Amino acid sequence: VADARGLARRGALHPVDLQVRAGEVLGLGGLLGSGRTELARLLFGLDRADRGELRIGHAEVDLRHPADAVARGLALCPEERKTEGIVAGLSVRENVVLALQARMGWRRFLSRAKQDEMARHYVALLGIRTGSIETPVGALSGGNQQKVVLARWLATQPRLLILDEPTRGIDIAAKQEIMAEVLRLARAGMGVLFISAEIEELTRLSDRIAVMRERHKAGELPGGSSGQQVLDLIAGT
């Protein structure tokens, strides 16, 4: 799905090689400040790489803006849910259709009936607990807000889904539901880059695990690796 070779940004990330394949969860671990989020931002066009190359499918791409990434079939659920993810004053319905509508262009509006259909579909699929699809997202719990952000990007039917700390700050039940959905999406053929500081989540979900340290890629581990192996790679021991 995506193949980064020597991808770097001066002052933010040293050259990184990373491949995410269709139908797999690639876990990305590392301490805060290790370069995980910086890599996600380069992959999604939020920041622009000044070295290396990125291939999506078989084509080399130059992502100048997130809209370029969305057009190529990429999606990003950001780490900062409240400031970069949800639009708190908009309804569940409006949040769910936001990314798809932006990709289609504002001259091709989704009908209200289609918006309602999509919102209800993802509320049911992800178990979003809301009294109505017209409820403002800011009124939902953190876990349900995160599910709405996930629904927004699933509505675009991405080839690669980048999840940056998708379970941070949410309750255990919502974590389990989101992790189960991530596995289901990968088994259905989507490529997933799952970024987390939680070692147990990485070892449980990932088909492979890449580890960042001091803005470098420290190495990779196969699926089934132990939490101690991941910690050793993070610590450089």
Disulfide bonds with the S-S distance in Angstrom:
none
